[in-house]
Amino acid sequence: MYRPTLPAVVPVPVPAFEVWVGLAWWTVGAVALDPGVGTVVLAAGLVATGWLVLTVRRTHGSGVPLRRGGRAELLRRAGVTLGLIVALSMAAAWLGWGELIAPAACVLVGIAVARLAGLLGARSVLVVGWALAALGVAGGVLALNSPGQLYGQGLVGLGAAVLLWLAGAHRTRVLAAARP
């Protein structure tokens, strides 16, 4: 039986970071779809997340420890970003711009993820952070020019999840191991 030789795996800090953030975005995107389709899409995202988490855990375990103070920095940035998203969501809903909540949140998450590149030690995190910010801006423009939540919330949520999952699979070398 043919078994490809895999490249040496260098442990990474917080290996499932992008996978879990991607699941959150997948959920945001699936909620914008019709109930039947949204349920199937959400289930597919849960299966993909489960497979990625198992693969990453099998390869990296819980990862290497973050540098001194890294965990507190990660949690602080996550808390500040979530607080900004909640405040922005309330302000946008109050102003009648509810369709911009998901795109604006995507921009905020993108900036936060990009700022974590040094902590996680990977350029792919920086790239995906700025790609999320660009996706949020594009989703905002589409949301303003279209009715419903499909573009503003659905496209942004599902697109952000795919970007994050691909970046996580690249950073943890799951993509390299999957190639024949």
Secondary structure by P-SEA (a helix, b strand, c coil): cccccccccccccccaaaaaaaaaaaaaaaaaccaaaaaaaaaaaaaaaaaaaaaaaaccccccccccaaaaaaaaaaaaaaaaaaaaaaaaaaaccccaaaaaaaaaaaaaaaaaccccccaaaaaaaaaaaaaaaaaaaaaaaccccccccaaaaaaaaaaaaaaaaaaacccccccc
